[in-house]
Amino acid sequence: MLDTLITSKTRIKLLLKFFLNSKNSAYLRNLESEFGESTNAIRGELNRFEEAGLLTSSISGNKKLFRANTRHPLFSDIQRILIKYVGLDQIIDEVIEKLGDIKEVYLSGDLSKGNDSPIVDLIFVGELNKEYLLKLIEKAEEMVHKKIRYIIYSQKEVLSNELGTNDHNHLLLWTNKTFNSITK
């Protein structure tokens, strides 16, 4: 869907990289090896995004570090579009909302790093029915045409490990507000 609106594959990769998880940052050379594309194509897109105010940059030595400008008025809209593009909205509707005692759900793996992937890695926090979860996961996989892998942590395990607080590779997708205000 998104690739019919945005014909540049590089632009889509950059949007996923920076806007799906706003904690992501990268240098041009890292993006070159990650995307497998020329630096000229990537540099041109980075410059366009920076000129439009969608990306910010900082200089460290002789390297320029890019990250999403979360203060840009379109940031939230772009992020919502990407969540729909990847299918996370359908996963949330089909799986998370119907499971019961879930406190938080995180996205991890390649998608949380902003890389398109056929696999969605999720971390569930709470107590839930695993058999029912498997049925919902199968249904959601058909809808989003992606494989869904998951791990379940209890509240106790999360509180002792502080999941997501320092890890830039975990993206909080959903939270039970009561639980979140108690633990954060």
Residue pairs with C-beta under 8 A, 6 or more apart in sequence:
1 85
2 12
2 81
2 82
2 85
3 9
3 12
6 12
6 15
8 45
10 35
10 37
10 41
10 42
10 45
11 45
12 116
13 35
13 37
13 115
13 116
14 31
14 42
14 45
14 46
14 49
15 78
15 82
16 82
16 86
16 111
16 114
16 115
16 116
17 24
17 26
17 31
17 34
17 113
17 114
17 115
18 24
18 25
18 26
18 49
18 55
18 66
18 67
18 68
18 114
19 68
19 75
19 78
19 79
19 82
19 114
20 79
20 82
20 83
20 86
20 111
20 112
20 114
20 171
21 107
21 112
21 113
21 114
21 168
21 169
21 171
22 67
22 68
22 70
22 75
22 79
23 168
23 171
24 67
24 68
24 113
24 114
24 168
25 65
25 66
25 67
26 34
26 65
26 66
26 67
27 63
27 64
27 65
27 66
28 39
28 42
28 43
28 46
28 63
28 64
28 66
29 39
29 63
31 42
31 46
32 38
32 39
32 42
34 115
35 42
46 55
46 66
49 55
49 66
50 56
50 57
50 66
53 69
53 72
54 68
54 69
54 72
54 74
54 75
54 78
55 66
55 67
55 68
55 69
56 66
56 67
56 68
56 69
57 64
57 65
57 66
57 67
58 64
58 65
59 65
68 75
69 75
83 89
86 111
86 116
86 120
86 144
86 146
87 120
87 140
87 143
87 144
87 145
87 146
88 107
88 111
88 120
88 173
90 140
90 143
90 144
91 120
91 122
91 140
91 144
91 148
92 105
92 173
92 174
94 136
94 139
94 140
94 143
95 133
95 136
95 137
95 140
95 148
96 102
96 105
96 173
96 174
98 132
98 136
99 124
99 126
99 128
99 129
99 132
99 133
99 136
100 126
100 127
100 128
100 129
101 126
101 127
101 128
102 124
102 125
102 126
102 128
102 174
102 176
103 125
103 126
103 155
103 158
103 175
103 176
103 179
103 180
104 124
104 125
104 126
104 158
104 163
104 164
104 172
104 174
104 175
104 176
104 179
104 180
105 122
105 123
105 124
105 125
105 172
105 173
105 174
105 175
106 112
106 122
106 123
106 125
106 163
106 164
106 170
106 171
106 172
106 173
107 120
107 121
107 122
107 123
107 170
107 171
107 173
108 121
108 122
108 123
108 169
108 170
108 171
109 117
109 119
109 120
109 121
109 149
109 169
110 116
110 117
110 119
110 121
111 117
111 119
111 120
111 121
112 121
112 169
112 170
112 171
113 169
117 146
118 146
118 147
119 146
119 147
119 148
119 149
120 144
120 146
120 147
120 148
120 149
121 149
121 150
122 148
122 149
122 150
122 151
122 173
123 150
123 151
123 152
123 153
123 163
123 170
124 133
124 150
124 151
124 152
124 153
125 152
125 153
125 154
125 155
125 158
125 163
125 179
126 152
126 154
126 155
126 176
126 179
127 154
127 155
128 152
130 152
133 150
133 152
137 148
137 150
140 148
141 147
141 148
153 161
153 163
155 179
155 183
157 163
158 183
159 183
163 170
164 170
164 172
